[in-house]
Amino acid sequence: MLALCVLFPILVFSLPVKIPIGAFYWDSYLYLDAQNRIATGQLPNVDFFPPVGALGYYLFYWLRLVLPESQPMLAASWALIFVTVPLMAVVTWDSLKTNAVTTLLVVLGFAFFTIVPFNTTEYYSYPGYDGFAIYNRQGSQLIYVVAAALLFMRQTWLQGVVIGLAMTALFSIKITAFLAAGLFCAYALLCGKISIRSTIIAIIISAIILAITELTTGIISAYLRDIFELVTSNEGGLIGRLLQGGARTFGVCAPAALAGLLLLFAAKWQRLDHPAIWIFVALAAGVFFESQNTGGQELIFVIPVIVYAMFIVLKSTIAPPMVGVLLLLGAAAALPPIVQTTQHAARATVTALKQAPLEHENLKSMGDVLVRDFLVERETEIRQHWQNYPEAMMHYVELGQLPEFVLFQDFAFQAAWARNADMAVTALLKKEAEGLEYKTIMNMDFTNPFAYLLDKEAPKHVAIGADPTRIVTKLREGEAEALADTDIILVPQCPYTSNIRMLSDIYGPALVDHKEVALSQCHTALIHPRLQADW
């Protein structure tokens, strides 16, 4: 099963694969932006502001060095196997010596969520491949490895190595995932599931890796600075987010919590290492993690905890009727993520048979997506609508509203955005053929794949994933100078949204010398003074 986690992606990448476009699909373009920035010498957190840690972007970059034409969303989703599969292989090798059945069940769950790159929750009525929550899925998969290592490995130095590497990866993927896994580690140390010796080994390994990274790149201190900035700009509402996280994962939380409560009263353990408490720790970690997310593979790391608890139940002296109830509740807690992800993946994959490739000229592998016929028709029609009725579009902007509440989930919007980007790239390539020379380019929108598509550079210090409600709330240090020196800044017009207006207001003071010119059917461009004579 672990070999399949590697062989299946290799098989897929060896084929000319195109996948159905999905909700928030443009989130996957962030990885193309990061790939280009890393390739041109920029360092995450040091030279640009990413919404999460740097490791996921580097794994994507390294994978695309080997497989440059790999489908970007799949590459971003599967790049983590460089980390998780070797660690899970060590966990498997060690835990097989004590219980082959529990090991098999845990590995099956890990392999399923690794191979199937889908979120457990669908965010649009039509099925598609999820372009968003990729780093949330990566965080959940790494927490799964941590839980398995703590519960099933013997207390040896090897356990410390696995925990140290996994926790370092979690820190470098998403800080909230690191904190969630920290709850597992804290309880494991408290109840003796991991020894002091293994804990020291884990801390030393993590400290060495982070120290070397900091001394050679400065990424760690810059990352901590960015985390502090995000926390201070998005503080408040924690209780509401916790309730939301619990509500979205209720299908797992309810039966798991009930199983934990019954376990507390069904039998008495004379030690702190109690399966019921492990369940509660997993739920607390999961709800906290999901309170910081919108989508992902929610609470999949409850599965190894449920497997651990249920096998203890089977070996206990609990009355058979109660054992049956506990097993049913354990299954009810473990199955929802598996069932929901399977349904999501099956719907999206089957519907691919009825879809056609997105038509484009210059999107490279970013255009390796499929769209439904009626979505092609709709995206053409809504583009014409936005062009024919700009006053209606601007009225939404003045109201601070999007043209539709689920605009960014809308498959037609995602297809239109990609087609509009293709037209802009084609227009710029024509300008280059006419003699225009420029070096830097960015996009006044959430994502900026244009530097990647045109083999140019993105300006330093400018955030990727430019969300003006959360990530980009003001000009950061060095950003104004970088923007002022940027050669071309694209401004989408189909549609021009309130988000673009907010970004324009934030970036505008640095762009007073740029001149706005028409570029393509759905883009204008802000041109640096040094290019204006040649435009």
Secondary structure, DSSP 8 states (H G I E B T S, - for coil): -HHHHHHHHHHHHTS---EE--TTGGGGHHHHHHHHHHHTT--BTTTB--SS-SHHHHHHHHHHHH-TTS-HHHHHHHTTHHHHHHHHHHHHHHHTTT-HHHHHHHHHHHHHHHHS---SS--SSS-----S-HHHHHHHHHHHHHHHHHHHS-SSHHHHHHHHHHHHHHHHH-HHHHHHHHHHHHHHHHHTSS-HHHHHHHHHHHHHHHHHHHHHH-HHHHHHHHHHHHHHHS-S-HHHHHHHHHHHTHHHHHHHHHHHHHHHHH---SSS--HHHHHHHHHHHHHHHHHT-SSSSTTTTHHHHHHHHHHHHHHS---HHHHHHHHHHHHHHHHHHHHHHHHHHHHHHHHGGG-EE---SS-GGGG-EEE-HHHHHHHHHHHHHHHH-HHHHHHHHHHT--SSTTTTT-HHHHHHHHHHHHHHHHHHHHHHHTT----BEEESSS---HHHHHT-B--TT--SS--TTTT-SS--TTHHHHHHT-SEEEEE-TT--HHHHHHHHHHGGG-TT-EEEEEETTEEEEE-HHHHTT-
